[in-house]
């Protein structure tokens, strides 16, 4: 597991194996194995990038 700086994990959650959490993220639900998440609330990295894409 890799956790970026200033990230927070709330409560008793299950964080899977081989998970990467981006800096400044807020994890408020379980994360499955082999996931990359970012944002608040933390979500899949691809979804995060798609939602925050600037045109």
Backbone as XML, in Angstrom:
<?xml version="1.0"?>
<chain id="A" units="angstrom">
  <residue number="1" name="UNK">
    <atom name="N" x="0.847" y="-1.167" z="0.000"/>
    <atom name="CA" x="0.000" y="0.000" z="0.000"/>
    <atom name="C" x="0.897" y="1.235" z="0.000"/>
  </residue>
  <residue number="2" name="UNK">
    <atom name="N" x="0.511" y="2.220" z="-0.790"/>
    <atom name="CA" x="1.185" y="3.505" z="-0.816"/>
    <atom name="C" x="0.162" y="4.583" z="-0.530"/>
  </residue>
  <residue number="3" name="UNK">
    <atom name="N" x="0.505" y="5.482" z="0.389"/>
    <atom name="CA" x="-0.408" y="6.558" z="0.762"/>
    <atom name="C" x="0.312" y="7.889" z="0.577"/>
  </residue>
  <residue number="4" name="UNK">
    <atom name="N" x="-0.279" y="8.773" z="-0.248"/>
    <atom name="CA" x="0.302" y="10.089" z="-0.478"/>
    <atom name="C" x="0.139" y="10.982" z="0.741"/>
  </residue>
  <residue number="5" name="UNK">
    <atom name="N" x="0.925" y="12.039" z="0.764"/>
    <atom name="CA" x="0.911" y="12.989" z="1.871"/>
    <atom name="C" x="-0.443" y="13.665" z="2.071"/>
  </residue>
  <residue number="6" name="UNK">
    <atom name="N" x="-0.754" y="13.973" z="3.295"/>
    <atom name="CA" x="-1.970" y="14.656" z="3.719"/>
    <atom name="C" x="-3.244" y="13.907" z="3.327"/>
  </residue>
  <residue number="7" name="UNK">
    <atom name="N" x="-3.155" y="12.584" z="3.240"/>
    <atom name="CA" x="-4.339" y="11.752" z="2.996"/>
    <atom name="C" x="-4.884" y="11.282" z="4.332"/>
  </residue>
  <residue number="8" name="UNK">
    <atom name="N" x="-6.191" y="11.015" z="4.352"/>
    <atom name="CA" x="-6.811" y="10.536" z="5.573"/>
    <atom name="C" x="-7.676" y="9.322" z="5.304"/>
  </residue>
  <residue number="9" name="UNK">
    <atom name="N" x="-7.691" y="8.411" z="6.264"/>
    <atom name="CA" x="-8.526" y="7.215" z="6.172"/>
    <atom name="C" x="-9.447" y="7.229" z="7.374"/>
  </residue>
  <residue number="10" name="UNK">
    <atom name="N" x="-10.748" y="7.273" z="7.104"/>
    <atom name="CA" x="-11.745" y="7.434" z="8.152"/>
    <atom name="C" x="-12.263" y="6.093" z="8.652"/>
  </residue>
  <residue number="11" name="UNK">
    <atom name="N" x="-12.263" y="5.916" z="9.945"/>
    <atom name="CA" x="-12.885" y="4.744" z="10.552"/>
    <atom name="C" x="-12.145" y="3.442" z="10.313"/>
  </residue>
  <residue number="12" name="UNK">
    <atom name="N" x="-12.850" y="2.359" z="10.533"/>
    <atom name="CA" x="-12.298" y="1.011" z="10.390"/>
    <atom name="C" x="-12.658" y="0.499" z="9.003"/>
  </residue>
  <residue number="13" name="UNK">
    <atom name="N" x="-11.792" y="0.764" z="8.039"/>
    <atom name="CA" x="-12.044" y="0.392" z="6.659"/>
    <atom name="C" x="-11.100" y="-0.715" z="6.228"/>
  </residue>
  <residue number="14" name="UNK">
    <atom name="N" x="-11.496" y="-1.417" z="5.181"/>
    <atom name="CA" x="-10.638" y="-2.456" z="4.617"/>
    <atom name="C" x="-9.964" y="-1.880" z="3.380"/>
  </residue>
  <residue number="15" name="UNK">
    <atom name="N" x="-8.641" y="-1.790" z="3.453"/>
    <atom name="CA" x="-7.842" y="-1.310" z="2.333"/>
    <atom name="C" x="-7.134" y="-2.537" z="1.766"/>
  </residue>
  <residue number="16" name="UNK">
    <atom name="N" x="-7.398" y="-2.837" z="0.493"/>
    <atom name="CA" x="-6.869" y="-4.044" z="-0.136"/>
    <atom name="C" x="-5.368" y="-4.003" z="-0.347"/>
  </residue>
  <residue number="17" name="UNK">
    <atom name="N" x="-4.854" y="-5.090" z="-0.887"/>
    <atom name="CA" x="-3.438" y="-5.211" z="-1.211"/>
    <atom name="C" x="-3.130" y="-4.437" z="-2.487"/>
  </residue>
  <residue number="18" name="UNK">
    <atom name="N" x="-1.902" y="-3.930" z="-2.581"/>
    <atom name="CA" x="-1.414" y="-3.243" z="-3.767"/>
    <atom name="C" x="-2.281" y="-2.019" z="-4.110"/>
  </residue>
  <residue number="19" name="UNK">
    <atom name="N" x="-2.656" y="-1.243" z="-3.105"/>
    <atom name="CA" x="-3.501" y="-0.054" z="-3.284"/>
    <atom name="C" x="-2.617" y="1.188" z="-3.244"/>
  </residue>
  <residue number="20" name="UNK">
    <atom name="N" x="-2.939" y="2.163" z="-4.104"/>
    <atom name="CA" x="-2.260" y="3.446" z="-4.105"/>
    <atom name="C" x="-3.302" y="4.536" z="-3.840"/>
  </residue>
  <residue number="21" name="UNK">
    <atom name="N" x="-3.031" y="5.383" z="-2.851"/>
    <atom name="CA" x="-3.933" y="6.467" z="-2.480"/>
    <atom name="C" x="-3.207" y="7.776" z="-2.747"/>
  </residue>
  <residue number="22" name="UNK">
    <atom name="N" x="-3.786" y="8.611" z="-3.615"/>
    <atom name="CA" x="-3.165" y="9.875" z="-3.994"/>
    <atom name="C" x="-3.119" y="10.865" z="-2.846"/>
  </residue>
  <residue number="23" name="UNK">
    <atom name="N" x="-2.179" y="11.788" z="-2.908"/>
    <atom name="CA" x="-2.007" y="12.811" z="-1.890"/>
    <atom name="C" x="-3.250" y="13.677" z="-1.725"/>
  </residue>
  <residue number="24" name="UNK">
    <atom name="N" x="-3.570" y="14.022" z="-0.494"/>
    <atom name="CA" x="-4.710" y="14.876" z="-0.193"/>
    <atom name="C" x="-6.056" y="14.196" z="-0.322"/>
  </residue>
  <residue number="25" name="UNK">
    <atom name="N" x="-6.063" y="12.878" z="-0.411"/>
    <atom name="CA" x="-7.318" y="12.140" z="-0.580"/>
    <atom name="C" x="-7.986" y="11.858" z="0.758"/>
  </residue>
  <residue number="26" name="UNK">
    <atom name="N" x="-9.296" y="11.674" z="0.705"/>
    <atom name="CA" x="-10.065" y="11.314" z="1.883"/>
    <atom name="C" x="-10.779" y="10.001" z="1.629"/>
  </residue>
  <residue number="27" name="UNK">
    <atom name="N" x="-10.332" y="8.957" z="2.283"/>
    <atom name="CA" x="-10.901" y="7.619" z="2.076"/>
    <atom name="C" x="-12.010" y="7.411" z="3.102"/>
  </residue>
  <residue number="28" name="UNK">
    <atom name="N" x="-13.244" y="7.208" z="2.605"/>
    <atom name="CA" x="-14.382" y="7.039" z="3.509"/>
    <atom name="C" x="-15.123" y="5.725" z="3.270"/>
  </residue>
  <residue number="29" name="UNK">
    <atom name="N" x="-14.582" y="4.875" z="2.379"/>
    <atom name="CA" x="-15.173" y="3.554" z="2.165"/>
    <atom name="C" x="-14.069" y="2.570" z="1.815"/>
  </residue>
  <residue number="30" name="UNK">
    <atom name="N" x="-14.391" y="1.282" z="1.883"/>
    <atom name="CA" x="-13.415" y="0.237" z="1.606"/>
    <atom name="C" x="-12.848" y="0.385" z="0.199"/>
  </residue>
  <residue number="31" name="UNK">
    <atom name="N" x="-11.587" y="-0.028" z="0.037"/>
    <atom name="CA" x="-10.928" y="0.013" z="-1.267"/>
    <atom name="C" x="-10.478" y="-1.401" z="-1.608"/>
  </residue>
  <residue number="32" name="UNK">
    <atom name="N" x="-10.901" y="-1.906" z="-2.787"/>
    <atom name="CA" x="-10.520" y="-3.269" z="-3.180"/>
    <atom name="C" x="-9.049" y="-3.367" z="-3.593"/>
  </residue>
  <residue number="33" name="UNK">
    <atom name="N" x="-8.552" y="-4.601" z="-3.698"/>
    <atom name="CA" x="-7.179" y="-4.864" z="-4.122"/>
    <atom name="C" x="-6.871" y="-4.186" z="-5.453"/>
  </residue>
  <residue number="34" name="UNK">
    <atom name="N" x="-5.593" y="-3.847" z="-5.638"/>
    <atom name="CA" x="-5.058" y="-3.328" z="-6.904"/>
    <atom name="C" x="-5.753" y="-2.066" z="-7.402"/>
  </residue>
  <residue number="35" name="UNK">
    <atom name="N" x="-6.169" y="-1.194" z="-6.493"/>
    <atom name="CA" x="-6.850" y="0.044" z="-6.874"/>
    <atom name="C" x="-5.924" y="1.237" z="-6.747"/>
  </residue>
  <residue number="36" name="UNK">
    <atom name="N" x="-6.218" y="2.248" z="-7.567"/>
    <atom name="CA" x="-5.565" y="3.554" z="-7.457"/>
    <atom name="C" x="-6.692" y="4.554" z="-7.264"/>
  </residue>
  <residue number="37" name="UNK">
    <atom name="N" x="-6.669" y="5.282" z="-6.153"/>
    <atom name="CA" x="-7.752" y="6.211" z="-5.843"/>
    <atom name="C" x="-7.189" y="7.597" z="-5.526"/>
  </residue>
  <residue number="38" name="UNK">
    <atom name="N" x="-8.063" y="8.603" z="-5.681"/>
    <atom name="CA" x="-7.668" y="9.973" z="-5.388"/>
    <atom name="C" x="-8.906" y="10.825" z="-5.193"/>
  </residue>
  <residue number="39" name="UNK">
    <atom name="N" x="-8.779" y="11.918" z="-4.455"/>
    <atom name="CA" x="-9.858" y="12.878" z="-4.279"/>
    <atom name="C" x="-10.584" y="12.715" z="-2.960"/>
  </residue>
  <residue number="40" name="UNK">
    <atom name="N" x="-11.586" y="13.582" z="-2.776"/>
    <atom name="CA" x="-12.447" y="13.481" z="-1.601"/>
    <atom name="C" x="-13.889" y="13.595" z="-2.051"/>
  </residue>
  <residue number="41" name="UNK">
    <atom name="N" x="-14.677" y="12.570" z="-1.855"/>
    <atom name="CA" x="-14.252" y="11.268" z="-1.340"/>
    <atom name="C" x="-13.404" y="10.542" z="-2.372"/>
  </residue>
  <residue number="42" name="UNK">
    <atom name="N" x="-12.498" y="9.715" z="-1.895"/>
    <atom name="CA" x="-11.587" y="8.998" z="-2.790"/>
    <atom name="C" x="-12.377" y="8.121" z="-3.760"/>
  </residue>
  <residue number="43" name="UNK">
    <atom name="N" x="-11.990" y="8.197" z="-5.026"/>
    <atom name="CA" x="-12.619" y="7.367" z="-6.050"/>
    <atom name="C" x="-11.544" y="6.911" z="-7.020"/>
  </residue>
  <residue number="44" name="UNK">
    <atom name="N" x="-11.900" y="5.980" z="-7.890"/>
    <atom name="CA" x="-10.959" y="5.439" z="-8.854"/>
    <atom name="C" x="-10.228" y="6.574" z="-9.570"/>
  </residue>
  <residue number="45" name="UNK">
    <atom name="N" x="-8.934" y="6.409" z="-9.784"/>
    <atom name="CA" x="-8.117" y="7.465" z="-10.370"/>
    <atom name="C" x="-8.634" y="7.894" z="-11.740"/>
  </residue>
  <residue number="46" name="UNK">
    <atom name="N" x="-9.048" y="6.961" z="-12.566"/>
    <atom name="CA" x="-9.559" y="7.318" z="-13.897"/>
    <atom name="C" x="-10.817" y="8.169" z="-13.798"/>
  </residue>
  <residue number="47" name="UNK">
    <atom name="N" x="-11.703" y="7.821" z="-12.879"/>
    <atom name="CA" x="-12.921" y="8.618" z="-12.680"/>
    <atom name="C" x="-12.571" y="10.012" z="-12.155"/>
  </residue>
  <residue number="48" name="UNK">
    <atom name="N" x="-11.608" y="10.070" z="-11.239"/>
    <atom name="CA" x="-11.178" y="11.359" z="-10.695"/>
    <atom name="C" x="-10.648" y="12.262" z="-11.801"/>
  </residue>
  <residue number="49" name="UNK">
    <atom name="N" x="-9.785" y="11.717" z="-12.648"/>
    <atom name="CA" x="-9.207" y="12.514" z="-13.729"/>
    <atom name="C" x="-10.261" y="12.944" z="-14.738"/>
  </residue>
  <residue number="50" name="UNK">
    <atom name="N" x="-11.190" y="12.055" z="-15.039"/>
    <atom name="CA" x="-12.264" y="12.370" z="-15.991"/>
    <atom name="C" x="-13.146" y="13.496" z="-15.442"/>
  </residue>
  <residue number="51" name="UNK">
    <atom name="N" x="-13.483" y="13.418" z="-14.153"/>
    <atom name="CA" x="-14.362" y="14.416" z="-13.542"/>
    <atom name="C" x="-13.686" y="15.779" z="-13.385"/>
  </residue>
  <residue number="52" name="UNK">
    <atom name="N" x="-12.352" y="15.791" z="-13.279"/>
    <atom name="CA" x="-11.628" y="17.040" z="-13.048"/>
    <atom name="C" x="-10.870" y="17.535" z="-14.275"/>
  </residue>
  <residue number="53" name="UNK">
    <atom name="N" x="-11.191" y="16.991" z="-15.429"/>
    <atom name="CA" x="-10.541" y="17.400" z="-16.668"/>
    <atom name="C" x="-10.997" y="18.819" z="-17.037"/>
  </residue>
  <residue number="54" name="UNK">
    <atom name="N" x="-10.030" y="19.649" z="-17.367"/>
    <atom name="CA" x="-10.352" y="21.025" z="-17.768"/>
    <atom name="C" x="-10.282" y="21.120" z="-19.279"/>
  </residue>
  <residue number="55" name="UNK">
    <atom name="N" x="-11.329" y="21.641" z="-19.881"/>
    <atom name="CA" x="-11.366" y="21.764" z="-21.343"/>
    <atom name="C" x="-10.729" y="23.053" z="-21.797"/>
  </residue>
</chain>
